[in-house]
Amino acid sequence: MRFSIVLGAGGPKAWPFHAGVLRALADHGLPADDAALMIGTSAGAAVATATRSGATPEDIIDFITTPPSSAEVEQFRRSSPSSAADKLRAARPRAPRLLLRAGRGGRGLGVIAAGVLPAGLLPHDLLARVPRVSVGDPLPARLWIPAVRLPDGETVVFGRDVRPMDITATEAVQASSAVPWLFQAKSVKGITYVDGAVDSPTHADLALEIAPDAVIISSVMTRPGNRVSQMLARRTLAAETERVRSAGVRTVVVAVDDEVGRLLDGFPQRTDPAGARSRGRQIADAAAALTEAALV
């Protein structure tokens, strides 16, 4: 069976959830190595890149629950804006012209917001931390990572629109994970990008381009709740899965439910790595159970 795996956005909380989904898929004879294509957005980009680079689900849980080293923290501190002028520049809207698209049937609300919100003060150095991946490693094959290009708001898919040999794995992950208002935008070869999740938390319908028999989607941002981000994520995923199913492709969605949502609250606790690791394994086990049920 020709299948694709889609790992959606969701920050650090998404890492153990995706790990549990991948573990259950492997147990069902659908290991990530056999996927014709993996699509990873934001946190999903990091997990997909790690997986394509040989990381196991346990590696992924251990990594996200291990605090950065003192050297990484120091590098993060040095990269942060320090002067008032730098902070003022970082606080400006990145691409206010995207607001003009709102009345012209242009991009979605998330992309428009990405243009008018400041890029953020946090450097994207720590976003390059991916297990089994070193800075300079090329983007793995059969992996697509969406990011939103500024200032035009178009989605660029690394691995499809930009060839794997023309971008490193860490550059793609940083670009897809640069959340506006929190992180500085990522520049790749002079072009600036922000988090791919501002357009879609999953980009699941991209999988149709390889004519798969099945698409398996691991979704965290669609968790139950009334936050605008959650409602928009659910609406976007529903539209994408409808397009995939309408093409006659079997579609399996593994999404966070209320029980897993409660496990995600407060994860990870950086001051208690052992406790965070235990909670991460609980999340992974719960995600694996959800995957088992979805595959039936």
Secondary structure by P-SEA (a helix, b strand, c coil): ccbbbbbbbbcccaaaaaaaaaaaaaaaccccccccbbbbccaaaaaaaaaaacccaaaaaaaaaccccaaaaaaaaaaccccaaaaaaaacccccccccccccccccaaaaaaaaccccccccccccccccccccccccccbbbbbbbcccbbbbbcccccccccccaaaaaaaacccccccccccccccccccccccccccccccccccccbbbbbbccccccccaaaaaaaaaaaaaaaaaaaacbbbbbbcccaaaaaaaccccccccaaaaaaaaaaaaaaaaaaaaaaac
